Amino acid sequence: MGIALVMTVRDEVALLRRNLLYHRFLGVDRCYLFDDGSSDGSAASVADLDFVEVRPTTDESRFAGRPDLEAQLRPHPSQARRQGLNCALALDLARAAGLDWLVHVDADELLCPDLERVEPGGLARLLAGVEAPIEMVVFTVVEAIQQGRDDASAFGATLFRRPGTLLERPALDPGTGETWNVALYGHAQGKAAVRVGADAHPYTPHRFERRDGSALREAWAGFVAHYYGYNAEDFWDKFRALALEGDRYPLGHPVQRRVRVWHSMAHDPRWSREELARYYERWIRFGDDEVKRLRRTRRFGVLPVVSPIQEVTAIAAALRGLGLLPGGNARDA
């Protein structure tokens, strides 16, 4: 059985090599990496990895004869549409290479078949055990808590939002001076792997569907750890790269207040980098006292509650063992 991974990147040199070597350790045989206009040497940083095939972002004209992609990807924002086109090409490449599965992740996402332990070939074993009728495997997302980590230790996070729990905290709207409760910083959709032999195409960066628009037979298994906004620079870069028009996304969903506020700040030249960093420190980063409060399992010292934060050490331990985090053994997988 063979596994391919597809990723679209722009200026991800800080995380990219660690990400790819970690997934190689899990059993990925081939990575189709699409460079979406990087200026930081992202592609060059992994050019020596023989399992990585680097290409520029796919031109839309390549799929001019695919009405399924035209109908499904056209309504999405430009970045998500480019990801979809790259993923569609990766499916074709994986099929031609005789591979069995394609999984779609970003540079700040790491798959984790089991939160208790991460072992060599773990992803390959998980997908090999999927029964034949299942065409798509969905990985539940666990969001790393924003704690202001440096680039080198971003993947060393061990505190994550527990799936299915509500994690709220106040944030300031500088335009109105009001604070409001923010419930989510990353995404809740998870990511997916699809059987290359299925008659499928990418529907969003999170899901696949059949080319006729019908749903694939799916199963949920494993996790994907998302290290979104691990420090101030990464957080604001996400919003600088985000293109918004009006108060609704192209598919009609309303743009959340947090997205509108932070997008406006990131694009407002009146906000200096120093001021944005101070905002992140005050309103985005989870400080030690807040983490301690959120990890409590009893309210008023008596009533049992489920903490919205869980500790996951297996991913960081695996990365450290591969020499991909500070303090580990310096070797490539």
N, C-alpha and C positions, 0 to 999 in steps of 0.2 A: 504494500500500500504506500502511496506517495501523497505528501501534503505540500500544497503551495500556499504562499502568503502574498497578499497584495497590499501595498501601502503607497499613498500619495503624500509627498512631503514638500514643505517649503521652509527652509532655514531651521532644520531640526538637528544640526550637527551635535548639539549637546546630549541628545538622547539616542540618536539613531543607531550607532554601532552597538551600544549595550542592548538595545531592543532586539536587533537582528540576531546577535549571538545568543541571547537568551532563548529566542524562539527556535534557533537551530538546536540548542540543547534539548528543547521539548520534543523535537522530531520533525521540524519543518525541513523539507528537502530542497525547496526552491522558493526564492523571494523575487517577486516582480515589483521593483521599486520605481515609481514614477516621480521624477523631479519636476515640481510645479513652479519653476523659476527661482530656485534658491540662489542666494548670493553669499552664503557662508561656507561653501565647500561641503555641503551635506553629501552629495553624490561621491565626491572624491574621497571622503572619509571612509567609505565602505567599498571602494573600487577593488581592493585586494581580496575581498571575500568571494570565493569561487561559486558559492550557491546563490549569489545576488546578481540579478540582471537589471541594469539601470537603463531607463528609457525616459525621454521627455514626456510630459503630459500629452495624452492622445488628442489629436485634432478631431474635431467633431465631424469633419467630412469623411473620416474613415468609416463611420457607421451610417452614411447617408441612405443606404438601402435597408436599414433596420427600423421599420416603423414602430416596433415595440419599444426601442430605446428612445425614439423621438417622442413618443407619447408619454412614456413614464419619466424620463429624465428632464425634459424641457421645462416643466414647471418648477423645478428645484432651483435654489440659489446657485450662482455660477460655480462656487467652490464645490458644493455637493454634486453638481452635474459633472464637473471634471473628474471627481472621484468615481462617479458611476461609470463614465466612459473608460477610465483606466481599468476599473474592475471588470468591465465587459471584455476588454482586450485580454486581461489576465486570464479570464475564463477560457478564451480561445487558445491562448498559449499553453495553459495547463492541460487542456484537452489534447492538444497536439503532442504534448510531452508525455502523455499516458499517465498523468497524475490523477488521483482519486478525489481529493478534497481541495477546496480553495477557501481560505479564511481571510477576512477583510478587517484590518486593524489600523490604528493611527500610531504615530511615533510615541505618543504618551500613553499607550495602552499595552498591557502585558497580559497574555492569556495565563490562566491558572486552573488546570484541571481539578485540583483539590487544594482548598485553602489550608489544610493541615500539613501537607507535604508537597514539595515540588521535586520530581525525580526525572532523570534522563529519559527521554522518549515518552513522557507522560501524556502529551497531546496525541501522539501517534496511537498509544494504547486506548485512549478515550474514544477516538474516532473509529478505530478498528472494531470496537465493541458495539458500535451503533447498528441496530438491526436494519436489514435491507430496505424495508418500506420507508424508512425515514430519509428525507432528502436534504433537510437543513437542521443543523444543530445551533441552538441559540445559547450564548454564554451570558449569565447574569452579571450585571455590572456592580462592582464595589468601588466607590469613589474615595480616593485618598483625601484625608483631611488636609486643608491648606495650612501649612506650618512654616512657610517661608524658607524652604530648603534651597541650597545652592544646586547648580546644575549637576555637579558630580555626584551628589547624594540624593537626587530627586527620587530615584527608584528605591531608596532605602526607607521610604515611609512604611510604617507598620500600623498606623491607625487609619481605619476606613469607616465610611458610613455603612451601617448594617442595612442590607437590602430589606425593603418593606417597612422601614421606620421613618419617622418624620424628624428631620434635623433642621430646626429653624434658628435663625439668629437675626438681630436687627442690622440694618444697613442704612446709611444716610443718603438721601437724595439731595445733592448740593443745590439743585435748582430751586427746590421748595423749602429746604431746611428741615424737611420731615424725615423721620425714620420709619421704615416698614420692615416686616418680617420676610426674610428671604429663605425659601425652603430647599433650594437645590442649586448647586453651582455647575455641575457637569451635565450628564444625561442619565436617563433611566432605561433607555431602550436596549442596552446590551449590544453585543456584536454577534455575527453569525458566520458559520462555515457551511458551505453548500457542496453537495456532490457534483463533481465536474460533469458527470454523465447525465445529470438532470437537465431537462429542457428549461433552463432558468436564465434569468438576467438579474442584475442588481436593481432594486427598487429605490432604496435609500442607502446611505453608507452603513446602515445597521441591518438591513434585511435584503433577501432575495425573494423572487417570486417566479412563477412560470411565465414564459414569454407571452402566453395568452392572457396574462393578468390574474390568473387564479392562484390560490395559495398552495405552497408546497407543504408536504407532510413534514412536520417539525417536531423536535424534541428539545427540551432544555437540559443542559448538562454543563458542568464546570462554570468558570467565572472569567471575567475580564476586569483587571484592575486598571482604573483610570486615574492618572496623575495630573489632573487638570489644575492649572493655575498654581503650581507648586511653589512659585515665588512671584514677586511683583512683576518682574519683566515678562515672564511667561504669561501671567494673567492678562496684562494689558496688551501684549502681542496678539492674543486671541481676539480681542475686541478691535484692534487696529485692522486685522485681516478680515473682519466680518463686514460684509456688505449688506446694508439694510435700506429699504425704500418704504416709507410710510410706516404704519403701525401694524401691518400684517405681513406674515411670510408669504412667499409666492403660492403656497398651497392653501392659503386662506386662514391659517392659524394665527391668532393674535400674538404679537411680539410681547414677551413678558416685560414687566416694569424693570426688573433688574437688568435685562439685556438692553433696553432703551437707555437707561441711565448710564450704565457703564460704557456702552458704545459711544454715547455722546461725549463722555469724559475723555475716552481714549482718542477721539478725533478732534477735540477742542484744543487749539494751540495755546489757549490761555492756561491750560494745565501743564505745568512742567513735569519732567520725569520725577523730580524730587517730591513734588506735591502728590503725584499719583502713587509713589512708593509709600508716602505717609498715610494716604487713604487706605491702601492695601493693608498696611500694618494695623491700622485702627479698626477697619470695618470688614476685612476679608480674612486675614490670617487668624487662625485659632490659637490663642495664647494658652500658656500652661494652666492658668486658673480656669479658663473656660473648658478646656479639655477635661480637667479634673471634675468639674461640675457635670459635664455631659456623660462621663463614665460612671456616675453613680447608679447603683442598681436599687436604691431605696429612696423614696421621697419622705422627707421629714424624719429620716432615719428608721422608718417603720414600714411604709407601704412599698411593696415590691414593684419595680418598674423595669422595662427593657431599655437598656442603654442604646441610643442610636449609633454609638461608636463601638466597633469591635477591633481587636488586635489581630493582625495577620503578619506573622513573621517569616513564613515559609518562602515567600518570593524574595525578600531581601537576603535571606540566608542562602538561597540558591545563587543569586547574583554575586554575593560575596565569595562563595566557594568557587565561582568561575573567574574571580578576579575583576569583576565588572563594577564593584563598589569599593570605595576607600576602605582599606583594612583587609581586603581579600587577597587571594593568591593571584598574582599577575599572569594570567594566561587566557588565551582565547579558546572558546568552545570548539 
